[in-house]
């Protein structure tokens, strides 16, 4: 008798849990639809989801000695990166190494 009572209680509890899960799933689907509908409506109405501000162009004036130094640094960084990549593959480029040395000496001379 005790086993039948436990089995019936387990069956009722499972049925209740299953029914509750279905009800919660239906409620979450409905709330998702409400959110989606409001997003669609907002996109048609044109509220704050879109930005229509235009930025004014910015002009920065840099002194020519700084520009020249920046170009040298940029070229040197590119050559060093390429040199490291080639070194990892076992390739040696003598001309590139000479150019690296020349650019590094120029930068050193400008700094002093």
SVG drawing of the C-alpha trace seen along z (x, -y; Angstrom):
<svg xmlns="http://www.w3.org/2000/svg" viewBox="-2 -72 76 74">
<polyline fill="none" stroke="black" stroke-width="0.4" points="0.0,0.0 2.9,-2.3 4.5,-1.7 1.3,-2.5 0.9,-5.7 4.5,-6.8 4.1,-5.9 0.9,-8.0 2.5,-10.9 5.5,-10.7 3.2,-10.6 1.3,-13.7 4.5,-15.6 5.9,-14.8 2.6,-15.8 2.6,-19.0 6.2,-19.8 5.7,-19.0 2.5,-21.2 4.4,-24.0 7.3,-23.8 4.9,-24.0 3.1,-27.0 6.4,-28.8 7.6,-28.0 4.5,-29.5 4.8,-32.6 8.5,-33.1 7.5,-32.7 4.8,-35.4 7.2,-37.8 9.8,-37.2 7.2,-38.0 6.3,-41.2 9.9,-42.3 10.4,-41.5 7.3,-43.4 8.3,-46.4 11.8,-46.3 10.2,-46.2 7.9,-49.0 10.7,-51.1 12.8,-50.6 9.9,-51.8 9.1,-54.8 12.8,-55.8 13.5,-56.4 16.9,-56.6 18.1,-53.3 19.7,-55.1 22.3,-57.9 22.2,-60.6 25.0,-62.9 27.7,-63.7 31.2,-64.3 33.1,-67.3 36.4,-66.5 39.4,-67.0 42.6,-68.5 45.8,-68.0 48.9,-69.9 52.2,-68.2 55.6,-69.9 57.7,-68.5 60.6,-67.3 58.2,-65.1 56.7,-63.8 60.1,-62.8 61.0,-61.0 57.7,-59.2 58.3,-58.0 61.7,-56.7 60.4,-54.9 57.5,-53.4 59.9,-52.1 62.3,-50.7 59.5,-48.9 58.3,-47.4 61.8,-46.2 62.4,-44.8 59.1,-42.8 60.0,-41.4 63.5,-40.6 62.2,-38.7 59.7,-36.8 62.5,-35.8 64.9,-34.9 62.3,-32.4 62.3,-30.7 66.1,-30.8 66.3,-33.5 68.9,-36.2 68.5,-39.5 71.7,-41.5 70.2,-44.5 67.5,-44.7 70.0,-44.5 72.0,-47.3 68.8,-49.5 67.9,-48.7 71.3,-49.8 71.1,-53.0 67.7,-53.9 68.7,-53.2 71.7,-55.4 69.6,-58.2 67.2,-58.0 70.1,-58.0 71.7,-61.0 68.4,-63.0 67.8,-62.2 71.3,-63.5"/>
</svg>
